[in-house]
Amino acid sequence: MSHAFYIGMSYALTGLIVSVLIAWIWFDGRARRKEMAQLEASGVRRRARAAPSDGASA
């Protein structure tokens, strides 16, 4: 077993972990978009709070 084996395995494991994290984020994003579409279809809307017009904080 050479040092190159350990270095190669370290890069392979790191690449695998990064790939899994990217896939997880992608699938989770799709699920959240689907949830938002279902909520909006059921009548739930996203609203931003209006900023006070006189400059006073609420």
C-alpha positions in Angstrom: 0.0 0.0 0.0 1.5 3.3 -1.1 0.8 6.8 -0.2 -0.9 7.3 -3.6 -3.6 4.8 -2.6 -4.5 6.8 0.6 -4.4 10.1 -1.3 -6.6 8.6 -4.1 -9.1 7.2 -1.6 -9.2 10.5 0.3 -10.1 12.3 -2.9 -12.6 9.7 -3.9 -14.3 9.8 -0.5 -14.3 13.6 -0.5 -15.8 13.6 -4.0 -18.5 11.1 -3.0 -19.4 13.1 0.1 -19.7 16.4 -1.9 -21.8 14.6 -4.6 -24.1 13.2 -2.0 -24.5 16.7 -0.4 -25.2 18.3 -3.7 -27.8 15.6 -4.6 -29.4 16.0 -1.2 -29.7 19.8 -1.6 -31.1 19.4 -5.1 -33.8 16.9 -4.0 -34.7 18.9 -1.0 -35.1 22.0 -3.1 -37.4 20.2 -5.4 -39.5 19.0 -2.5 -39.7 22.5 -1.0 -40.8 23.9 -4.4 -43.5 21.2 -4.6 -44.7 22.0 -1.1 -44.9 25.7 -2.0 -46.8 25.0 -5.2 -49.3 22.9 -3.2 -49.7 25.6 -0.6 -50.2 28.3 -3.2 -52.7 26.1 -5.0 -54.7 25.6 -1.8 -54.9 29.4 -1.4 -52.1 30.1 1.0 -50.1 33.1 -0.3 -46.8 34.5 0.7 -47.0 38.2 1.8 -44.3 40.6 2.6 -45.0 43.1 5.4 -45.4 46.6 4.0 -42.8 49.0 5.3 -44.1 52.0 7.3 -44.6 55.0 5.0 -43.7 57.6 7.7 -40.3 56.1 8.4 -41.2 54.9 11.9 -40.3 51.4 12.8 -43.1 49.0 13.8 
